[in-house]
Amino acid sequence: MGECEGPDRDVRPAGRGLVLAPITWTDEEAAGAGLASVTAMGGLNALGSLRGRTLLVEGAAGGVGSAAVEIAVAQGASVIGTASERNHEFLASLGAVPTAYGTGLAERLATLAPDGVDIALDTAASGSLADLIAIVGDPARVSTVADHANAHRLGVHLANAENDSTLLAEAGELGRQGRYTPRIERTYPLERIAEAHAHAERGRTRGKAVVCI
Ligand SMILES: NC(=O)c1ccc[n+]([C@@H]2O[C@H](COP(=O)([O-])OP(=O)(O)OC[C@H]3O[C@@H](n4cnc5c(N)ncnc54)[C@H](OP(=O)(O)O)[C@@H]3O)[C@@H](O)[C@H]2O)c1
């Protein structure tokens, strides 16, 4: 059990159904898995088969991005993830090759992936969708879960989280196999929920912040 006090159970409610969370996950990790994993899977599924492909995850250190990295690696992709320097070791621990986001990304990728980047998932909404399209060469090979404003204009896939226990079950199975663990940067007691919101709003969370109720 993690920092949140509570019964030690291995069944957690999941929308329309019940999904078994891996017994190896703490309650905090199970709480952090839901939205992050199904959002990541929605964005990844829009890109087709991942096996043998080189995937760029823009915003790879966040809750959705870090889930996408591990899930994509488990599905056979070679993953390059963008984050600030302080998160590069974290990305490497998830199985991604880390690089910085922003100016010069295409040049860095030409070195990191000389055969090219096949597909890209945006979880950052940093305004980089046009750059991601230029990098992979086709808007149909880019998806975003974050940049609703530009997705339609640029013709990239837009994925939203679905309350789908099949996807959650898939995430749980990857968890049982030790290939996906929701990353929790920090937990907050309920009486400090305002701090948790302020933390999340800074947009620098590594993985998830969890409120214990
Ligand atoms: N469509 C849906 O159903 C759905 C569901 C959930 C979330 N979302 C959206 O998905 C996005 C990601 O959510 P999240 O919870 O993963 O966010 P988050 O945890 O707040 O993401 C924070 C991460 O973004 C990174 N970041 C900040 N500026 C960046 C930039 N310019 N380029 C690349 N990465 C940058 C940060 O890394 P550094 O600290 O290393 O900079 C940090 O690790 C949000 O826009 C959220 O609204 C959509």
The ligand as an SDF file (V2000), in Angstrom:
LIG
                    3D

 48 52  0  0  0  0  0  0  0  0999 V2000
   -8.0740   14.2440  -24.7870 N   0  0  0  0  0  0  0  0  0  0  0  0
   -8.2530   13.7790  -23.5610 C   0  0  0  0  0  0  0  0  0  0  0  0
   -9.1970   13.0360  -23.2820 O   0  0  0  0  0  0  0  0  0  0  0  0
   -7.2590   14.1330  -22.5130 C   0  0  0  0  0  0  0  0  0  0  0  0
   -7.1890   13.4130  -21.3090 C   0  0  0  0  0  0  0  0  0  0  0  0
   -6.1810   13.7470  -20.3930 C   0  0  0  0  0  0  0  0  0  0  0  0
   -5.3050   14.7940  -20.6870 C   0  0  0  0  0  0  0  0  0  0  0  0
   -5.4420   15.4990  -21.8460 N   0  0  0  0  0  0  0  0  0  0  0  0
   -4.5340   16.5880  -22.1860 C   0  0  0  0  0  0  0  0  0  0  0  0
   -3.2830   15.9900  -22.4670 O   0  0  0  0  0  0  0  0  0  0  0  0
   -2.2440   16.8900  -22.1280 C   0  0  0  0  0  0  0  0  0  0  0  0
   -1.2710   16.1750  -21.2350 C   0  0  0  0  0  0  0  0  0  0  0  0
   -1.8720   15.8940  -19.9890 O   0  0  0  0  0  0  0  0  0  0  0  0
   -0.9560   15.4670  -18.7980 P   0  0  0  0  0  0  0  0  0  0  0  0
   -1.8160   15.2580  -17.6290 O   0  0  0  0  0  0  0  0  0  0  0  0
   -0.0250   14.4100  -19.2400 O   0  0  0  0  0  0  0  0  0  0  0  0
   -0.1510   16.8270  -18.6430 O   0  0  0  0  0  0  0  0  0  0  0  0
    0.9070   17.1730  -17.6230 P   0  0  0  0  0  0  0  0  0  0  0  0
    1.1490   16.0050  -16.7490 O   0  0  0  0  0  0  0  0  0  0  0  0
    0.5340   18.4710  -17.0240 O   0  0  0  0  0  0  0  0  0  0  0  0
    2.1730   17.3780  -18.5520 O   0  0  0  0  0  0  0  0  0  0  0  0
    3.2050   17.9490  -17.9500 C   0  0  0  0  0  0  0  0  0  0  0  0
    4.4260   17.6180  -18.7880 C   0  0  0  0  0  0  0  0  0  0  0  0
    4.4430   18.4270  -19.9680 O   0  0  0  0  0  0  0  0  0  0  0  0
    5.7810   18.6620  -20.2770 C   0  0  0  0  0  0  0  0  0  0  0  0
    5.9150   19.8920  -21.0440 N   0  0  0  0  0  0  0  0  0  0  0  0
    5.7170   21.1690  -20.6160 C   0  0  0  0  0  0  0  0  0  0  0  0
    5.9180   22.0200  -21.6500 N   0  0  0  0  0  0  0  0  0  0  0  0
    6.2440   21.2470  -22.7340 C   0  0  0  0  0  0  0  0  0  0  0  0
    6.5650   21.5360  -24.0940 C   0  0  0  0  0  0  0  0  0  0  0  0
    6.5970   22.7900  -24.5560 N   0  0  0  0  0  0  0  0  0  0  0  0
    6.8100   20.4950  -24.9130 N   0  0  0  0  0  0  0  0  0  0  0  0
    6.7780   19.2370  -24.4880 C   0  0  0  0  0  0  0  0  0  0  0  0
    6.5000   18.8860  -23.1950 N   0  0  0  0  0  0  0  0  0  0  0  0
    6.2280   19.8960  -22.3420 C   0  0  0  0  0  0  0  0  0  0  0  0
    6.4570   18.7570  -18.9250 C   0  0  0  0  0  0  0  0  0  0  0  0
    7.7520   18.2520  -19.0760 O   0  0  0  0  0  0  0  0  0  0  0  0
    9.0000   19.1430  -18.6300 P   0  0  0  0  0  0  0  0  0  0  0  0
    8.7620   19.4890  -17.1750 O   0  0  0  0  0  0  0  0  0  0  0  0
   10.1350   18.2280  -18.8660 O   0  0  0  0  0  0  0  0  0  0  0  0
    8.9530   20.3660  -19.5000 O   0  0  0  0  0  0  0  0  0  0  0  0
    5.6410   17.9090  -17.9780 C   0  0  0  0  0  0  0  0  0  0  0  0
    6.2550   16.6820  -17.6500 O   0  0  0  0  0  0  0  0  0  0  0  0
   -2.9240   18.1020  -21.4860 C   0  0  0  0  0  0  0  0  0  0  0  0
   -3.0540   19.1060  -22.4840 O   0  0  0  0  0  0  0  0  0  0  0  0
   -4.2810   17.5750  -21.0800 C   0  0  0  0  0  0  0  0  0  0  0  0
   -5.2630   18.5930  -21.0730 O   0  0  0  0  0  0  0  0  0  0  0  0
   -6.3760   15.1730  -22.7580 C   0  0  0  0  0  0  0  0  0  0  0  0
  1  2  1  0
  2  3  2  0
  2  4  1  0
  4  5  1  0
  4 48  2  0
  5  6  2  0
  6  7  1  0
  7  8  2  0
  8  9  1  0
  8 48  1  0
  9 10  1  0
  9 46  1  0
 10 11  1  0
 11 12  1  0
 11 44  1  0
 12 13  1  0
 13 14  1  0
 14 15  2  0
 14 16  1  0
 14 17  1  0
 17 18  1  0
 18 19  2  0
 18 20  1  0
 18 21  1  0
 21 22  1  0
 22 23  1  0
 23 24  1  0
 23 42  1  0
 24 25  1  0
 25 26  1  0
 25 36  1  0
 26 27  1  0
 26 35  1  0
 27 28  2  0
 28 29  1  0
 29 30  1  0
 29 35  2  0
 30 31  1  0
 30 32  2  0
 32 33  1  0
 33 34  2  0
 34 35  1  0
 36 37  1  0
 36 42  1  0
 37 38  1  0
 38 39  2  0
 38 40  1  0
 38 41  1  0
 42 43  1  0
 44 45  1  0
 44 46  1  0
 46 47  1  0
M  CHG  2   8   1  16  -1
M  END
$$$$
